[in-house]
Amino acid sequence: MSMPQHLSTREAVVIVQKGTATLSISGNDLSLKEHESMIIPAGEKHSLQINEDFQAHVIMETDSQIMFIDS
C-alpha cells in the first residue's frame, strides 16, 4: 500500500506505532520504524510506501490541508 506524492499546508509530525514504511521526501528515501518519529515541514512534497503492517499517528493543525500532486 502507498500514499502518492502530496503535501500538507502545515507542519506534520508522524509517530510510528507499528511496522515499517519508506518516506520519500526531499529526494531521499527514509526508513520509518516502530517507536520513531518524523517532522514533515509544511509545503514539503512527500510520499509513503508501506513495507510491513504499518500503523502511525499523524499530528497536524486543524486547519491543515493535504494537497495531492498531479503525476
Secondary structure, DSSP 8 states (H G I E B T S, - for coil): -EEEEEEESS-EEEEEEEEEEEEEETTEEEEEETT-EEEE-TT--EEEEEEEEEEEEEEE-TT--EEE---
